Amino acid sequence: MQIHLVLTAIGPDRPGLVRAVSDTIADGGGNWLDTRMASLSGQFAGMVLVAIDAEKADALIASLRALDSQGLRIIVQRSDAHPPVVGRTVRLETIGLDRPGIIRDISHVLAEAHVSIIELESELASGAFSGEAMFKARARLLLPEGLSLVNLCQALEDIAGELMVDLTLDEAAEAVHV
């Protein structure tokens, strides 16, 4: 029987870290399924979903933890199969002058509407004309059954002005600007 392992890895960024993790997974009989990785402030950080036969999991986990000797801290969480999630996905894009609390305030609105954040990426970039720090975020959201996109737009619109950001919700080909 196959199980899933969700790995998180962090350590000082240097060439060869992904190779070390991928070699360890392959040598242990695991199958690398899904990944999110980035270099943040000189630190390598990543998440990997691995499928493996249940009887090989403990040995693979021990091998992954041995990567600590190379400066890579690995945390492993076993994950059982979950029933398919019901709902629809939308994309949310945010851009505005950087200030503390943007993600906090948006995530509060989403949580109150029972919206799940499937993926979230953010970055700080220099404004094209002004050179000021611009905060940009992109998220893929899972809306619960019965939640109207119009209602979610209204809830986000209520905070967009306070945050001084532009928010865009996009469902398939139709974009709704907030």
Secondary structure as UniProt FT lines:
FT   STRAND          2..12
FT   TURN            15..16
FT   HELIX           17..27
FT   TURN            28..29
FT   STRAND          31..40
FT   TURN            41..42
FT   STRAND          43..53
FT   HELIX           54..56
FT   HELIX           57..65
FT   HELIX           66..70
FT   STRAND          73..79
FT   STRAND          88..97
FT   TURN            100..101
FT   HELIX           102..112
FT   TURN            113..114
FT   STRAND          116..126
FT   TURN            128..130
FT   STRAND          133..143
FT   TURN            145..146
FT   HELIX           149..163
FT   STRAND          165..171
FT   TURN            172..173
FT   STRAND          174..177
//
